[in-house]
Amino acid sequence: MPSIATRRIAAAASFKSNQPPGQPRREERDRRERDKNVGDRRIMSNHYTLKPDTSVQSLRGFRDDDFRITAPNVAGSGAVLKKECMLFYYPDCEDLAKQIASVSMGNVELAEISWKRFADGFPNLYIKDAIKARNKNVAFLASFTNPDVIFEQMSIIYQLPRLFVGSFTLVLPYFPTGTAERVEAEGDVATAFTLARIISNIPLARGGPASVVIFDIHALQERFYFGDQVLPLFESGIPLLRSRLRQLEDAESVVIAYPDEGAWKRFHFQFSDYPEIICTKVRDGDKRIVRLKEGDPKGKHVVIVDDLVQSGGTLIECQRLLASQGASHVSAYVTHGVFPNESYKRFQPEGAGGAMDGFRYFWISDSCPSSVKAVTDLQPFEVLSLAQPIAAALQV
C-alpha cells in the first residue's frame, strides 16, 4: 500500500495535470502579476501612474528596485508583502484612493463614509463599514490643503482606531503647515508643531500606535514635533521623478538644479548619480534675487527640484536665470503643487524661444487634489501619481 507521502505527491501531480491547457498555475500568475510594471499606463492626458525608480547604476555597482526606499544609496530587502487593508478616504481624494486600490494587486479595499452637514454647518458623519473594519488593517487617506475641512476629517481619524481595528494608518500626503516650523521672533507661532500635536493624539488601535505617512515634509526635523503615540513614516515622491526622467528622449543631458541651499540639503543625496546645479538667493535692497552658485546649465535639460510651490516666484526666477545661462530646456518638479490664488497660471510652457519662454515640463504629484484638477490637460504640467508608493507604505 502506498505511503501517505507517496499519495500526497500523486495528488499534487494529478491537480497540476487537470489544469486547463495553456493556463498558468496560480503561483505563476501571481508572480507575473507582481512583476508586471503597472506604472506605464496613462490615467489622463497628463497623468502618470509610475512605478517609482530608485535604481542607480554607478561606480558603486549598486542597484535597488524596492520603491519603498526613497534614497538610491540605501539598500532594501525587496520583499513582496501581502498585507490586506481597508482604505477610507476624504471625498476630494477619491481619484487617488481608486488608483491606490487599482495598483495594490487586490490588497487594498475601499471603504465608505457618509460626509454630510447639519443645518448649522457642522459635520454629520457616518462610517458605513464600521463593523466590517473590526480586526482589519485600516487606513484613512486625508487632504488638509483647506483648513476648513480639517475638523471633520480629524473626527473620522479619531474614531476609526476606536472601532476595534487591528491597526490604523493615516495617509496625509501633504503636511500643510510644514513651512511654519520655526520661531524667529518672540510671538511667532510654529503651526507645524500645532498640527503635529493634533495628529499625535490619534487613539491607539488594538495593534498599537497609529502610523502617519507623509510625503516630502518641508523639514525632516519636524519628525520630532510628533508625540510617541504615533509613528511618522516620511516618504518621498522623488523616485517617481527619477522614473519619469529615465523616459525622456534627452535623459542623458538631464541636470538637477536646486533653487537654494535648503533644497540641496534636502534632496541632493537622492540624485547622487546626476550632475547638479545650485542656485542661491541674495538680497538687493528689498528684493531677493536668485543667482547661480555652482554648476553649468549650458546645453543641458535642467530640472529644478523642490518640495513644494506656492506663488512660484522663486521657481520662475530660477527658470529665467538658467535659460539666460544657456540651458536648452528647463523643467521643474515639486511634490506638492499648492498653487494658492491660481498661481499655476504663472507657469508658461516652452514656445519657439525654447527655455527663454517657459518650462518644458512641470511635474507635481497628486498630493493636493484641487491643484490636480486645475492643471489636468494644461501644459506644461504633468501629474505623477503617489498611488504606487502609498500602496507600498500601507504594507509597512
Secondary structure, DSSP 4 states (H G I P E B T S, - for coil): ---HHHHHHHHHHHHHHTSPTTPPPHHHHHHHHHHS-GGGEESSTTEEE--------STT------TT--STTS----PPP---EEEEE-GGGHHHHHHHHHHTTT-EEE--EEEEE-TTS-EEEEETTTTTTTTSEEEEE---SSGGGHHHHHHHHHHGGGG--SEEEEE-S--TTTT----SSTT---HHHHHHHHHHTPPPBTTBSEEEEEES-S-GGGGGGS-TTEEEEEE-SHHHHHHHHTTSTTGGGEEEEESSHHHHHHHGGGGTTS-EEEEEEEEETTEEEEEEEE---TTSEEEEEEEEESS-HHHHHHHHHHHHTT-SEEEEEEEEE--GGGGGGG-PBPBTTBTTTSBS-EEEESSSHHHHHHHTT-TTEEEE--HHHHHHHTT-
